[in-house]
Every structure is written in C-alpha cells, then in structure tokens.
Amino acid sequence: MMTTARSADSGLAGPGDLDRYPFAEPSGAGDRVVAPVWDGAEHDLGRVSRRASGSRGRGLHGQLVQQLGQMIVSGDLGADRPLVPEEIGQRFEVSRTVVRESLRVLEAKGLVSARPNVGTRVRPVSDWNLLDPDIIEWRAYGPQRDDQRRELGELRWMIEPLAARLAAGHGREEVQQRLADMVEIMGHALSQGDSITFSRADAEFHSLLIQVAGNRMLEHLSGIVSAALQVSGGPVTGCDRPSEASLVHHSRVVDALAAGDGAGAEAAMRQLLTVHPEVERVVPAPREH
C-alpha cells in the first residue's frame, strides 16, 4: 500500500495543469459522479510494474500510473467511466499532486480525457495510443492478451524484415560487430540454459537492427519491438525457452548484413520470425512476486 505523499514531493505539474483535474465533484443530483469501485486485493499498489520504464518514472507517481493504467486497460474502469481524483487520492493514500500528474500521463497516452464541467473519464480503446510500450505491456497482461500477441506478431512481420534489408546497405562494421556479439552471447546463454540473458541479448539484437536501418520513422518503432519481446516470453517472464533454430537464423541475418546482402537479410529475418513466431504463442500471465 502506498503511503500519503506530501505535495512538495512531486513538484511535477504547474498550477495551470493542476486546474485541469479539479477535486470538486459536479453539483446537482443529475450530475452526481459515481466513483469507481476500488475493492479487491488485486488493485493494491503493492503490485507495481514488472518492467522498469523510464516513461513512467518511479516512486508514488510511477506506481499510480501503472496501477490505473492496468485497471483501465483490463476493463476494470470502463470507457467513459468517471474518475474522481479525490476518490483516487483517498483510495491509494497519495497527494493531490501525485494524482493529478498521474492523470496527465494517462491522458498523454490517450487513456483518459479531462474536460471542464465533465471531469476526467476513461476514453474508448479507439483513442488509446496502442503503440505506447506501457499500453502494450498492460494489454499483454490483461484480458486482451491474445489480441495483443497477434497484433504484435503481425506488426513485427511487417517491420523487421524490411529493417534487415535496409540495414544491409549501411555497412557499419561496429554495428555488425555488435550484432555478432549479441548472437555470441545468445549462444553462450543457450548452452548454459540462461533464458534471461538470451532474451536480453535477443531484445538488443532486434532493437539495434531497426535503429541502424537508416529510416528515422522505423527507428521510432524499435521500442515497440522491444516491448513485444518483453511481453511474449522475454526478460519479464523468463519462461520462454530459447532454441537452436532461433540462434541459427540470427546468425544468418548477421552473415547477410556482413555480405551486404539485403535480400538475404530480409529472407533470414522472415525465417527467424517464422521459426520463432510471436503469432503462435499465448502470452503468459505475469508471475506473482
């Protein structure tokens, strides 16, 4: 359970921004706001993020963003559901500043909206930023896990083979060496049965490949691929057993890049995604700690 925070502890939002999330409830019987139901041990803020996220920050603010985000994405707080900041502060024992700043973060992700005389409400799924790594994680551990698994797999199938083809034309030796190093680490981890190290090297391999494709728009998608790997059996859960076939295809990608063979790199990446496809996995539920 979170303890009460002093307003000065955050200092994240200015007075103009704080006014967007008023604590006073609308007046009048017809406008009465029904507060969300917070009952249930599963909503305790002791269960914080299973993945460190720079976008969320840490401490009370980061924990509250994580918890409210999970509740919204899971459907515990449905679309157009009113969120009363005062109720949130009382339920989670946090300051008004922490609540308001957390709602600002959720609004930036498209999960909530704040309007004068209406208050803060949950927005429909069509308004969410589904490419946000946090939302990817929250969906992967909620009722939408199967849809998230399929959509991530389809997105990777479109992005990564193209990135491999483009990366082959850049001929940066230091990058190719780094990719080769990741394959070597993966091979050692495979021999040692170390799935965590394997998955971390795997995530860096795929992220680096996209970043060196020479396309800045593709580069912005590298975080999505990293999130996809993490929520589908990577370093978050550590339950996905690495395979020799996966390692072989990673090596073939590196060889094709070294040879400047764009078509070969693309084909090797497609083979990799086929032999180890996200679309054929069921994203596991998170383990309790």
Secondary structure as UniProt FT lines:
FT   HELIX           7..9
FT   HELIX           15..18
FT   TURN            19..20
FT   HELIX           29..31
FT   HELIX           41..43
FT   TURN            45..46
FT   TURN            54..56
FT   HELIX           59..74
FT   TURN            79..80
FT   STRAND          82..83
FT   HELIX           85..92
FT   HELIX           96..108
FT   TURN            109..110
FT   STRAND          112..115
FT   TURN            116..118
FT   STRAND          119..122
FT   HELIX           125..127
FT   TURN            130..131
FT   HELIX           133..140
FT   TURN            143..144
FT   HELIX           145..167
FT   TURN            168..170
FT   HELIX           173..192
FT   HELIX           195..211
FT   HELIX           216..219
FT   TURN            220..221
FT   HELIX           222..231
FT   TURN            232..233
FT   TURN            235..237
FT   HELIX           244..258
FT   TURN            259..260
FT   HELIX           262..275
FT   HELIX           278..280
//
